Amino acid sequence: MHAIASESAQLHLQLVRFALQLQQSAEGIPSSVIELLKVELENLLPLQSVSLENYNTEFLQRSASNAQAKLAAAKAQWSISSGKDRAGVSALVAEAIRSTDKPSLQVSPSSNG
């Protein structure tokens, strides 16, 4: 059996997407199933006490040094804002890229002689 870490970037992103799907479109799903899913989701993602935006921000703060977490938070923000928060998403992506920058390699002149 495999377990996924509670601070997994992929888990965070999928929880946000799942919560959005439940909030936005439950068409064709019986109401009893929707209610059950919401109750179970509340155990993982406390939406009654925190908005998805705040949940995403808190995840980002807890994972500030993790580039994968920053990219997951950027994708989650894109989903939460329905693609309208271009500036916020761009800033998160830029920060993720900066955090993965490594010092450039120094190349020494070769001596063939």
HELIX and SHEET records of a PDB file:
HELIX    1   1 ALA A    9  GLN A   24  1                                  16    
HELIX    2   2 SER A   31  LEU A   44  1                                  14    
HELIX    3   3 LEU A   52  ARG A   62  1                                  11    
HELIX    4   4 ALA A   67  ILE A   80  1                                  14    
HELIX    5   5 ARG A   86  THR A  100  1                                  15    
END                                                                             
